[in-house]
């Protein structure tokens, strides 16, 4: 991996100074977490691309890798080396998308590591082939935000264009999943790691929404149409429209993206809500287009809590606010409360374990500075004295946690702290 870039070190020093003695632990955790991604997960390759480890698993997730470098976008405009590193990651992401747009995690080389026994179309580059809408959204987001924050367009190359076409094809194909070529089965006793019905998932109706086999937790969808991921898809399809109108004029791609986006928006409006116990209309987490809907949220992003962070609507939207209030209550089966903390967990981890990622997102989607401060305090007070964020921790005992090394969680803490001091990634 690489040394800490000068601009990263400078920003760390500035934030530590801002934190001062009043928030000394914030500064200590920021310094460790912000450096950790660069020191331990970023690998520059000979072809100019960048491979980013998720942490304690020797593979790169399209989702995680974007989130891991996102706070560095603040530095990219004035640091050519950071810009090159992120552009190299975009290059690597679209290499993988073109290799297989249905895969979510990849190997650094064609080494056949990972879940090669899964019953799906595996190859040596693929670590895991769980189809998740967000795995295609995140590369589009990173490519667009790199342009938005730096003005650079060099990464909008032929590989990028080919990848965009593949993404549009998959999103469109999965609007009618019954005719999709994708199936996935794993021999396991953990039902969340495989799809029922011969690998096709539970039945769904046509809604205009696009289907996802798995959630961003890498756990199987119950109802097929994952609402927060469709929200994210609608946002990135607008990015595609802008790129292929203003930078790489292409009427066919623009038209396809606009039609697809509108169909998803119409589907969200018609099928994407449910009722809470008070009878209020809120966003559903998943629907099947056949009358079923789930009231819940998961810690992994995209989730319903993250909608305004991702660019879908605003934090003061009435439906979002009612949804948020419901999700931060016992109506959400993955909302846990204990003596040390309260927040949202995941089916991916044990009961009563909440995720620093979800706490950070709670802070990033409020304008209340006191709430941001409360959550930052909560995060550093529940790091088991490691000065790093973990995947999840027990609500009564932060020494009980999952994953010693989880770069995504580290960088979400950093992004919230930067946000607290007014440093935000332009979206």
C-alpha positions as a Markdown table, in Angstrom:
| # | Residue | x | y | z |
|---|---|---|---|---|
| 1 | Unk | 0.0 | 0.0 | 0.0 |
| 2 | Unk | 1.1 | 3.6 | -0.1 |
| 3 | Unk | 2.4 | 6.3 | 2.2 |
| 4 | Unk | 0.1 | 9.1 | 3.5 |
| 5 | Unk | -0.1 | 11.8 | 0.8 |
| 6 | Unk | 0.9 | 15.3 | 1.9 |
| 7 | Unk | -2.5 | 16.7 | 1.4 |
| 8 | Unk | -4.1 | 14.0 | 3.5 |
| 9 | Unk | -1.6 | 14.6 | 6.3 |
| 10 | Unk | -2.3 | 18.4 | 6.1 |
| 11 | Unk | -6.0 | 17.9 | 6.4 |
| 12 | Unk | -5.6 | 15.5 | 9.3 |
| 13 | Unk | -3.5 | 18.1 | 11.1 |
| 14 | Unk | -6.1 | 20.8 | 10.4 |
| 15 | Unk | -9.0 | 18.7 | 11.7 |
| 16 | Unk | -7.1 | 17.6 | 14.8 |
| 17 | Unk | -6.5 | 21.3 | 15.5 |
| 18 | Unk | -10.1 | 22.1 | 15.0 |
| 19 | Unk | -11.1 | 19.4 | 17.4 |
| 20 | Unk | -8.8 | 20.7 | 20.1 |
| 21 | Unk | -9.0 | 19.5 | 23.7 |
| 22 | Unk | -12.8 | 19.6 | 23.8 |
| 23 | Unk | -13.1 | 16.9 | 21.2 |
| 24 | Unk | -9.7 | 15.3 | 21.4 |
| 25 | Unk | -11.0 | 11.8 | 20.8 |
| 26 | Unk | -12.6 | 13.0 | 17.6 |
| 27 | Unk | -9.2 | 14.1 | 16.3 |
| 28 | Unk | -7.5 | 11.0 | 17.4 |
| 29 | Unk | -10.0 | 8.7 | 15.6 |
| 30 | Unk | -10.0 | 10.9 | 12.5 |
| 31 | Unk | -6.2 | 10.8 | 12.3 |
| 32 | Unk | -6.2 | 7.0 | 12.5 |
| 33 | Unk | -9.2 | 6.4 | 10.3 |
| 34 | Unk | -8.4 | 8.9 | 7.5 |
| 35 | Unk | -4.8 | 7.7 | 7.2 |
| 36 | Unk | -5.8 | 4.0 | 7.4 |
| 37 | Unk | -7.6 | 3.9 | 4.1 |
| 38 | Unk | -4.6 | 5.3 | 2.2 |
| 39 | Unk | -2.0 | 3.3 | 4.2 |
| 40 | Unk | -3.7 | -0.1 | 4.2 |
| 41 | Unk | -6.3 | -0.4 | 1.4 |
| 42 | Unk | -5.2 | 1.7 | -1.6 |
| 43 | Unk | -2.9 | -0.1 | -4.1 |
| 44 | Unk | -1.8 | 1.6 | -7.3 |
| 45 | Unk | -1.3 | -0.8 | -10.2 |
| 46 | Unk | 1.1 | -0.7 | -13.1 |
| 47 | Unk | -1.6 | 0.1 | -15.6 |
| 48 | Unk | -2.5 | 3.3 | -13.7 |
| 49 | Unk | -5.6 | 1.9 | -12.1 |
| 50 | Unk | -6.2 | 1.6 | -8.4 |
| 51 | Unk | -7.3 | -1.4 | -6.4 |
| 52 | Unk | -9.0 | -0.7 | -3.1 |
| 53 | Unk | -9.3 | -3.5 | -0.5 |
| 54 | Unk | -12.5 | -3.5 | 1.6 |
| 55 | Unk | -10.4 | -4.3 | 4.7 |
| 56 | Unk | -10.0 | -7.7 | 6.2 |
| 57 | Unk | -11.3 | -9.5 | 3.0 |
| 58 | Unk | -8.8 | -9.6 | 0.1 |
| 59 | Unk | -11.2 | -8.3 | -2.5 |
| 60 | Unk | -12.6 | -5.0 | -3.8 |
| 61 | Unk | -16.3 | -4.2 | -3.6 |
| 62 | Unk | -17.6 | -1.7 | -6.1 |
| 63 | Unk | -19.7 | -0.2 | -3.4 |
| 64 | Unk | -17.2 | -0.1 | -0.6 |
| 65 | Unk | -14.3 | 1.2 | -2.7 |
| 66 | Unk | -16.4 | 4.2 | -3.7 |
| 67 | Unk | -17.3 | 5.0 | -0.1 |
| 68 | Unk | -13.8 | 4.5 | 1.1 |
| 69 | Unk | -12.3 | 7.2 | -1.1 |
| 70 | Unk | -15.3 | 9.6 | -1.2 |
| 71 | Unk | -14.0 | 11.9 | 1.5 |
| 72 | Unk | -10.7 | 12.3 | -0.4 |
| 73 | Unk | -12.7 | 14.0 | -3.2 |
| 74 | Unk | -12.4 | 17.2 | -1.0 |
| 75 | Unk | -8.7 | 17.1 | -1.7 |
| 76 | Unk | -8.7 | 16.0 | -5.3 |
| 77 | Unk | -9.1 | 19.4 | -7.0 |
| 78 | Unk | -5.9 | 20.7 | -5.5 |
| 79 | Unk | -3.9 | 17.5 | -5.4 |
| 80 | Unk | -3.1 | 15.9 | -8.8 |
| 81 | Unk | -1.9 | 12.7 | -7.1 |
| 82 | Unk | -5.2 | 12.2 | -5.2 |
| 83 | Unk | -7.1 | 13.0 | -8.4 |
| 84 | Unk | -5.0 | 10.3 | -10.2 |
| 85 | Unk | -5.6 | 7.8 | -7.4 |
| 86 | Unk | -9.4 | 8.3 | -7.6 |
| 87 | Unk | -9.4 | 8.3 | -11.4 |
| 88 | Unk | -7.5 | 5.1 | -11.3 |
| 89 | Unk | -10.2 | 3.6 | -9.0 |
| 90 | Unk | -12.9 | 4.7 | -11.5 |
| 91 | Unk | -10.8 | 3.0 | -14.3 |
| 92 | Unk | -10.6 | -0.2 | -12.3 |
| 93 | Unk | -14.3 | -0.1 | -11.4 |
| 94 | Unk | -15.4 | 0.2 | -15.0 |
| 95 | Unk | -12.9 | -2.6 | -16.0 |
| 96 | Unk | -14.8 | -4.8 | -13.6 |
| 97 | Unk | -18.3 | -3.6 | -14.7 |
| 98 | Unk | -17.4 | -4.5 | -18.3 |
| 99 | Unk | -16.1 | -7.8 | -17.2 |
| 100 | Unk | -19.4 | -8.7 | -15.5 |
| 101 | Unk | -22.0 | -6.2 | -14.5 |
| 102 | Unk | -23.8 | -8.7 | -12.3 |
| 103 | Unk | -20.8 | -9.2 | -9.9 |
| 104 | Unk | -20.4 | -7.2 | -6.7 |
| 105 | Unk | -16.8 | -8.0 | -5.6 |
| 106 | Unk | -13.6 | -8.7 | -7.5 |
| 107 | Unk | -10.1 | -10.0 | -7.2 |
| 108 | Unk | -7.0 | -8.0 | -7.9 |
| 109 | Unk | -5.9 | -10.5 | -10.5 |
| 110 | Unk | -7.4 | -13.5 | -12.4 |
| 111 | Unk | -6.6 | -15.7 | -9.4 |
| 112 | Unk | -9.9 | -17.6 | -8.8 |
| 113 | Unk | -10.1 | -16.5 | -5.1 |
| 114 | Unk | -13.5 | -16.1 | -3.4 |
| 115 | Unk | -16.8 | -17.9 | -3.8 |
| 116 | Unk | -15.9 | -20.0 | -6.9 |
| 117 | Unk | -18.3 | -22.8 | -5.9 |
| 118 | Unk | -21.4 | -20.6 | -6.2 |
| 119 | Unk | -23.9 | -21.7 | -8.9 |
| 120 | Unk | -23.7 | -18.7 | -11.2 |
| 121 | Unk | -21.4 | -17.6 | -14.0 |
| 122 | Unk | -18.1 | -17.2 | -12.1 |
| 123 | Unk | -14.6 | -16.6 | -13.4 |
| 124 | Unk | -11.2 | -16.0 | -11.9 |
| 125 | Unk | -11.6 | -12.2 | -11.5 |
| 126 | Unk | -14.8 | -12.5 | -9.5 |
| 127 | Unk | -14.8 | -12.8 | -5.7 |
| 128 | Unk | -18.6 | -12.8 | -5.5 |
| 129 | Unk | -21.4 | -12.5 | -8.0 |
| 130 | Unk | -24.3 | -11.3 | -5.9 |
| 131 | Unk | -26.2 | -8.9 | -8.1 |
| 132 | Unk | -26.9 | -5.6 | -6.3 |
| 133 | Unk | -28.2 | -2.5 | -8.0 |
| 134 | Unk | -25.9 | -0.3 | -5.9 |
| 135 | Unk | -22.8 | -2.1 | -7.2 |
| 136 | Unk | -23.6 | -0.4 | -10.5 |
| 137 | Unk | -24.7 | 2.9 | -9.0 |
| 138 | Unk | -21.6 | 3.5 | -7.0 |
| 139 | Unk | -19.1 | 3.5 | -10.0 |
| 140 | Unk | -21.4 | 6.0 | -11.8 |
| 141 | Unk | -21.5 | 8.1 | -8.6 |
| 142 | Unk | -17.7 | 8.1 | -8.2 |
| 143 | Unk | -17.1 | 9.0 | -11.8 |
| 144 | Unk | -19.6 | 11.9 | -11.7 |
| 145 | Unk | -18.5 | 13.2 | -8.3 |
| 146 | Unk | -14.8 | 13.2 | -9.4 |
| 147 | Unk | -15.9 | 15.4 | -12.4 |
| 148 | Unk | -18.1 | 17.5 | -10.2 |
| 149 | Unk | -15.4 | 18.2 | -7.5 |
| 150 | Unk | -12.4 | 18.6 | -9.8 |
| 151 | Unk | -13.7 | 19.4 | -13.4 |
| 152 | Unk | -11.6 | 16.5 | -14.7 |
| 153 | Unk | -13.1 | 14.5 | -17.5 |
| 154 | Unk | -10.2 | 12.2 | -18.5 |
| 155 | Unk | -11.8 | 9.2 | -16.8 |
| 156 | Unk | -14.8 | 9.5 | -19.2 |
| 157 | Unk | -13.0 | 7.2 | -21.7 |
| 158 | Unk | -14.1 | 4.4 | -24.0 |
| 159 | Unk | -14.2 | 1.9 | -21.1 |
| 160 | Unk | -16.4 | 4.2 | -19.1 |
| 161 | Unk | -18.8 | 4.6 | -22.1 |
| 162 | Unk | -18.9 | 0.8 | -22.6 |
| 163 | Unk | -19.6 | 0.3 | -18.9 |
| 164 | Unk | -22.5 | 2.8 | -18.9 |
| 165 | Unk | -24.1 | 1.0 | -21.8 |
| 166 | Unk | -23.8 | -2.3 | -19.9 |
| 167 | Unk | -25.3 | -0.7 | -16.7 |
| 168 | Unk | -28.3 | 0.7 | -18.7 |
| 169 | Unk | -28.8 | -2.8 | -20.3 |
| 170 | Unk | -28.8 | -4.5 | -16.9 |
| 171 | Unk | -31.1 | -2.0 | -15.3 |
| 172 | Unk | -33.5 | -2.3 | -18.2 |
| 173 | Unk | -33.3 | -6.1 | -18.3 |
| 174 | Unk | -34.0 | -6.3 | -14.6 |
| 175 | Unk | -37.2 | -4.3 | -14.9 |
| 176 | Unk | -38.6 | -7.7 | -16.2 |
| 177 | Unk | -36.6 | -10.1 | -14.1 |
| 178 | Unk | -38.6 | -13.1 | -15.2 |
| 179 | Unk | -36.7 | -13.0 | -18.5 |
| 180 | Unk | -33.3 | -12.2 | -17.0 |
| 181 | Unk | -30.3 | -14.5 | -17.6 |
| 182 | Unk | -29.2 | -14.0 | -14.0 |
| 183 | Unk | -29.5 | -16.7 | -11.3 |
| 184 | Unk | -27.5 | -17.2 | -8.1 |
| 185 | Unk | -27.4 | -20.1 | -5.7 |
| 186 | Unk | -25.0 | -21.0 | -2.9 |
| 187 | Unk | -24.8 | -24.2 | -0.9 |
| 188 | Unk | -25.3 | -22.8 | 2.6 |
| 189 | Unk | -27.5 | -23.0 | 5.7 |
| 190 | Unk | -27.6 | -19.2 | 5.8 |
| 191 | Unk | -30.7 | -18.4 | 3.7 |
| 192 | Unk | -29.6 | -14.7 | 3.3 |
| 193 | Unk | -26.7 | -15.9 | 1.1 |
| 194 | Unk | -28.6 | -17.6 | -1.6 |
| 195 | Unk | -31.7 | -16.9 | -3.8 |
| 196 | Unk | -34.7 | -19.2 | -3.7 |
| 197 | Unk | -36.7 | -20.6 | -6.7 |
| 198 | Unk | -33.7 | -22.1 | -8.5 |
| 199 | Unk | -31.7 | -18.9 | -8.0 |
| 200 | Unk | -34.2 | -16.5 | -9.4 |
| 201 | Unk | -35.5 | -15.1 | -6.1 |
| 202 | Unk | -39.1 | -14.7 | -5.0 |
| 203 | Unk | -41.7 | -13.8 | -7.7 |
| 204 | Unk | -42.2 | -10.1 | -8.6 |
| 205 | Unk | -44.6 | -8.2 | -10.8 |
| 206 | Unk | -43.6 | -5.6 | -13.4 |
| 207 | Unk | -43.5 | -2.2 | -11.8 |
| 208 | Unk | -41.1 | 0.0 | -13.8 |
| 209 | Unk | -38.6 | -0.5 | -10.9 |
| 210 | Unk | -35.4 | -2.5 | -11.5 |
| 211 | Unk | -34.9 | -5.7 | -9.6 |
| 212 | Unk | -32.0 | -6.5 | -7.2 |
| 213 | Unk | -31.0 | -10.0 | -6.0 |
| 214 | Unk | -29.2 | -8.7 | -2.9 |
| 215 | Unk | -29.1 | -5.7 | -0.6 |
| 216 | Unk | -26.0 | -3.6 | 0.0 |
| 217 | Unk | -25.5 | -5.8 | 3.0 |
| 218 | Unk | -24.8 | -8.7 | 0.6 |
| 219 | Unk | -27.9 | -10.4 | 2.0 |
| 220 | Unk | -30.7 | -11.6 | -0.3 |
| 221 | Unk | -33.7 | -9.3 | -1.0 |
| 222 | Unk | -37.0 | -10.6 | 0.3 |
| 223 | Unk | -39.2 | -8.9 | -2.2 |
| 224 | Unk | -37.0 | -8.0 | -5.1 |
| 225 | Unk | -37.5 | -4.3 | -5.6 |
| 226 | Unk | -35.2 | -2.6 | -3.2 |
| 227 | Unk | -36.6 | 0.9 | -2.8 |
| 228 | Unk | -33.4 | 2.8 | -1.6 |
| 229 | Unk | -31.4 | 1.2 | -4.4 |
| 230 | Unk | -34.0 | 2.3 | -7.0 |
| 231 | Unk | -33.8 | 5.8 | -5.5 |
| 232 | Unk | -30.0 | 5.7 | -6.0 |
| 233 | Unk | -30.5 | 4.4 | -9.5 |
| 234 | Unk | -32.8 | 7.4 | -10.4 |
| 235 | Unk | -30.1 | 9.8 | -9.1 |
| 236 | Unk | -27.2 | 8.2 | -11.1 |
| 237 | Unk | -29.3 | 8.0 | -14.2 |
| 238 | Unk | -29.6 | 11.8 | -14.0 |
| 239 | Unk | -25.8 | 11.9 | -13.8 |
| 240 | Unk | -25.6 | 9.8 | -17.0 |
| 241 | Unk | -28.0 | 12.2 | -18.7 |
| 242 | Unk | -25.8 | 15.2 | -17.7 |
| 243 | Unk | -22.5 | 13.5 | -18.8 |
| 244 | Unk | -23.9 | 12.4 | -22.2 |
| 245 | Unk | -25.5 | 15.7 | -22.9 |
| 246 | Unk | -22.8 | 18.1 | -21.8 |
| 247 | Unk | -19.5 | 16.2 | -22.0 |
| 248 | Unk | -19.9 | 13.2 | -24.3 |
| 249 | Unk | -22.9 | 14.0 | -26.4 |
| 250 | Unk | -24.7 | 10.8 | -27.2 |
| 251 | Unk | -28.4 | 11.1 | -28.0 |
| 252 | Unk | -29.1 | 7.3 | -27.7 |
| 253 | Unk | -27.5 | 6.9 | -24.2 |
| 254 | Unk | -29.2 | 10.1 | -23.0 |
| 255 | Unk | -32.6 | 9.0 | -24.3 |
| 256 | Unk | -32.3 | 5.5 | -22.8 |
| 257 | Unk | -31.2 | 6.9 | -19.4 |
| 258 | Unk | -34.0 | 9.5 | -19.3 |
| 259 | Unk | -36.7 | 6.9 | -20.2 |
| 260 | Unk | -35.3 | 4.4 | -17.6 |
| 261 | Unk | -35.1 | 7.1 | -14.9 |
| 262 | Unk | -38.7 | 8.2 | -15.5 |
| 263 | Unk | -40.0 | 4.6 | -15.3 |
| 264 | Unk | -38.2 | 4.1 | -12.0 |
| 265 | Unk | -39.5 | 7.4 | -10.6 |
| 266 | Unk | -43.0 | 6.4 | -11.7 |
| 267 | Unk | -42.5 | 3.0 | -10.1 |
| 268 | Unk | -41.3 | 4.6 | -6.8 |
| 269 | Unk | -44.3 | 6.8 | -6.7 |
| 270 | Unk | -46.8 | 4.0 | -7.4 |
| 271 | Unk | -45.3 | 1.1 | -5.5 |
| 272 | Unk | -42.6 | 2.5 | -3.2 |
| 273 | Unk | -44.5 | 3.4 | -0.1 |
| 274 | Unk | -46.3 | 1.6 | 2.8 |
| 275 | Unk | -48.0 | 2.6 | 6.0 |
| 276 | Unk | -46.5 | 2.8 | 9.5 |
| 277 | Unk | -48.4 | 1.9 | 12.7 |
| 278 | Unk | -49.8 | 5.5 | 12.8 |
| 279 | Unk | -51.3 | 5.1 | 9.3 |
| 280 | Unk | -48.8 | 7.5 | 7.8 |
| 281 | Unk | -47.4 | 7.1 | 4.3 |
| 282 | Unk | -43.7 | 6.2 | 4.5 |
| 283 | Unk | -41.1 | 4.7 | 2.1 |
| 284 | Unk | -41.0 | 0.9 | 2.0 |
| 285 | Unk | -37.7 | -0.9 | 2.1 |
| 286 | Unk | -38.6 | -3.5 | -0.4 |
| 287 | Unk | -41.7 | -4.3 | -2.5 |
| 288 | Unk | -42.6 | -7.1 | -4.9 |
| 289 | Unk | -45.2 | -5.4 | -7.1 |
| 290 | Unk | -47.7 | -8.0 | -6.0 |
| 291 | Unk | -48.9 | -6.3 | -2.9 |
| 292 | Unk | -46.1 | -7.1 | -0.4 |
| 293 | Unk | -43.9 | -4.5 | 1.2 |
| 294 | Unk | -41.4 | -4.4 | 4.1 |
| 295 | Unk | -41.2 | -1.8 | 6.8 |
| 296 | Unk | -37.5 | -1.7 | 7.8 |
| 297 | Unk | -34.2 | -0.2 | 7.1 |
| 298 | Unk | -30.7 | -1.8 | 7.0 |
| 299 | Unk | -27.5 | -0.1 | 8.1 |
| 300 | Unk | -25.8 | -0.6 | 4.7 |
| 301 | Unk | -26.0 | 2.3 | 2.2 |
| 302 | Unk | -28.0 | 2.8 | 0.1 |
| 303 | Unk | -30.7 | 2.6 | 2.7 |
| 304 | Unk | -33.8 | 4.7 | 3.2 |
| 305 | Unk | -32.1 | 6.9 | 5.8 |
| 306 | Unk | -29.5 | 7.9 | 3.2 |
| 307 | Unk | -31.9 | 9.1 | 0.5 |
| 308 | Unk | -31.0 | 12.9 | 0.8 |
| 309 | Unk | -27.3 | 12.1 | 1.2 |
| 310 | Unk | -27.5 | 10.2 | -2.1 |
| 311 | Unk | -29.3 | 13.1 | -3.8 |
| 312 | Unk | -32.8 | 11.7 | -3.8 |
| 313 | Unk | -35.1 | 14.4 | -2.4 |
| 314 | Unk | -34.3 | 16.6 | 0.5 |
| 315 | Unk | -34.0 | 15.9 | 4.2 |
| 316 | Unk | -37.0 | 18.1 | 5.0 |
| 317 | Unk | -39.3 | 16.2 | 2.7 |
| 318 | Unk | -42.5 | 15.2 | 4.6 |
| 319 | Unk | -42.5 | 11.6 | 3.6 |
| 320 | Unk | -38.7 | 11.3 | 4.3 |
| 321 | Unk | -39.2 | 12.8 | 7.8 |
| 322 | Unk | -42.0 | 10.4 | 8.6 |
| 323 | Unk | -39.9 | 7.5 | 7.3 |
| 324 | Unk | -36.9 | 8.6 | 9.3 |
| 325 | Unk | -38.9 | 8.8 | 12.5 |
| 326 | Unk | -40.3 | 5.4 | 11.9 |
| 327 | Unk | -37.0 | 3.8 | 11.1 |
| 328 | Unk | -35.5 | 5.2 | 14.4 |
| 329 | Unk | -38.1 | 3.4 | 16.4 |
| 330 | Unk | -39.0 | -0.1 | 17.3 |
| 331 | Unk | -41.2 | -0.4 | 14.2 |
| 332 | Unk | -37.9 | -1.0 | 12.4 |
| 333 | Unk | -36.9 | -4.6 | 13.3 |
| 334 | Unk | -33.3 | -3.7 | 13.0 |
| 335 | Unk | -33.4 | -0.7 | 15.3 |
| 336 | Unk | -31.7 | -1.6 | 18.6 |
| 337 | Unk | -31.5 | 0.3 | 21.9 |
| 338 | Unk | -29.1 | -0.5 | 24.8 |
| 339 | Unk | -27.2 | 1.1 | 27.7 |
| 340 | Unk | -24.4 | 2.4 | 25.5 |
| 341 | Unk | -26.1 | 3.3 | 22.2 |
| 342 | Unk | -29.2 | 3.2 | 20.0 |
| 343 | Unk | -29.3 | 2.9 | 16.2 |
| 344 | Unk | -29.8 | 0.7 | 13.2 |
| 345 | Unk | -28.2 | -2.6 | 12.6 |
| 346 | Unk | -28.5 | -5.3 | 9.9 |
| 347 | Unk | -29.6 | -8.8 | 9.2 |
| 348 | Unk | -25.9 | -9.3 | 8.3 |
| 349 | Unk | -24.8 | -9.1 | 11.9 |
| 350 | Unk | -26.2 | -10.4 | 15.2 |
| 351 | Unk | -29.2 | -9.0 | 17.0 |
| 352 | Unk | -28.5 | -5.9 | 19.1 |
| 353 | Unk | -25.4 | -4.9 | 17.1 |
| 354 | Unk | -25.6 | -1.5 | 15.6 |
| 355 | Unk | -23.4 | -0.1 | 12.8 |
| 356 | Unk | -21.2 | 3.0 | 12.9 |
| 357 | Unk | -22.1 | 3.4 | 9.2 |
| 358 | Unk | -25.8 | 3.8 | 10.1 |
| 359 | Unk | -24.9 | 6.2 | 13.0 |
| 360 | Unk | -22.8 | 8.3 | 10.7 |
| 361 | Unk | -25.5 | 8.4 | 8.1 |
| 362 | Unk | -28.0 | 9.5 | 10.8 |
| 363 | Unk | -25.7 | 12.5 | 11.4 |
| 364 | Unk | -25.1 | 13.2 | 7.7 |
| 365 | Unk | -28.8 | 13.5 | 7.0 |
| 366 | Unk | -29.6 | 16.1 | 9.6 |
| 367 | Unk | -28.9 | 19.8 | 9.8 |
| 368 | Unk | -28.9 | 19.8 | 13.6 |
| 369 | Unk | -25.4 | 20.4 | 14.7 |
| 370 | Unk | -26.1 | 19.2 | 18.2 |
| 371 | Unk | -27.3 | 15.8 | 16.8 |
| 372 | Unk | -24.1 | 15.6 | 14.7 |
| 373 | Unk | -22.0 | 16.3 | 17.9 |
| 374 | Unk | -24.0 | 13.6 | 19.8 |
| 375 | Unk | -23.4 | 11.0 | 17.2 |
| 376 | Unk | -19.7 | 11.8 | 16.8 |
| 377 | Unk | -19.4 | 11.4 | 20.6 |
| 378 | Unk | -21.3 | 8.2 | 20.4 |
| 379 | Unk | -19.0 | 6.8 | 17.7 |
| 380 | Unk | -15.7 | 7.5 | 19.5 |
| 381 | Unk | -17.1 | 6.3 | 22.8 |
| 382 | Unk | -18.0 | 2.9 | 21.2 |
| 383 | Unk | -14.8 | 2.1 | 19.4 |
| 384 | Unk | -13.6 | -0.4 | 22.1 |
| 385 | Unk | -10.6 | 1.9 | 22.6 |
| 386 | Unk | -9.2 | 0.9 | 19.2 |
| 387 | Unk | -9.5 | 4.4 | 17.7 |
| 388 | Unk | -11.1 | 2.8 | 14.6 |
| 389 | Unk | -14.7 | 2.1 | 13.6 |
| 390 | Unk | -15.9 | -1.4 | 13.4 |
| 391 | Unk | -18.6 | -3.0 | 11.3 |
| 392 | Unk | -21.0 | -3.2 | 14.3 |
| 393 | Unk | -20.9 | -3.2 | 18.1 |
| 394 | Unk | -23.2 | -4.4 | 20.8 |
| 395 | Unk | -25.6 | -1.8 | 22.2 |
| 396 | Unk | -24.6 | -2.7 | 25.8 |
| 397 | Unk | -20.9 | -3.5 | 25.3 |
| 398 | Unk | -18.7 | -2.0 | 22.6 |
| 399 | Unk | -15.9 | -4.6 | 23.3 |
| 400 | Unk | -18.2 | -7.0 | 21.5 |
| 401 | Unk | -17.9 | -6.0 | 17.8 |
| 402 | Unk | -17.6 | -7.4 | 14.3 |
| 403 | Unk | -14.7 | -6.8 | 12.0 |
| 404 | Unk | -11.4 | -5.4 | 13.4 |
| 405 | Unk | -10.6 | -3.7 | 10.1 |
| 406 | Unk | -13.5 | -2.1 | 8.1 |
| 407 | Unk | -12.4 | 0.8 | 5.9 |
| 408 | Unk | -15.9 | 1.9 | 4.9 |
| 409 | Unk | -16.9 | 2.5 | 8.5 |
| 410 | Unk | -13.7 | 4.4 | 9.2 |
| 411 | Unk | -14.4 | 6.8 | 6.2 |
| 412 | Unk | -18.0 | 7.3 | 7.1 |
| 413 | Unk | -16.9 | 8.6 | 10.5 |
| 414 | Unk | -14.4 | 10.8 | 8.8 |
| 415 | Unk | -17.0 | 12.2 | 6.4 |
| 416 | Unk | -19.3 | 13.0 | 9.3 |
| 417 | Unk | -16.6 | 14.9 | 11.1 |
| 418 | Unk | -15.6 | 16.8 | 8.0 |
| 419 | Unk | -19.3 | 17.6 | 7.5 |
| 420 | Unk | -19.5 | 18.9 | 11.1 |
| 421 | Unk | -16.7 | 21.4 | 10.3 |
| 422 | Unk | -18.3 | 22.4 | 7.0 |
| 423 | Unk | -16.2 | 20.4 | 4.6 |
| 424 | Unk | -18.5 | 18.6 | 2.2 |
| 425 | Unk | -18.2 | 16.7 | -1.0 |
| 426 | Unk | -20.0 | 18.5 | -3.8 |
| 427 | Unk | -22.9 | 16.4 | -5.2 |
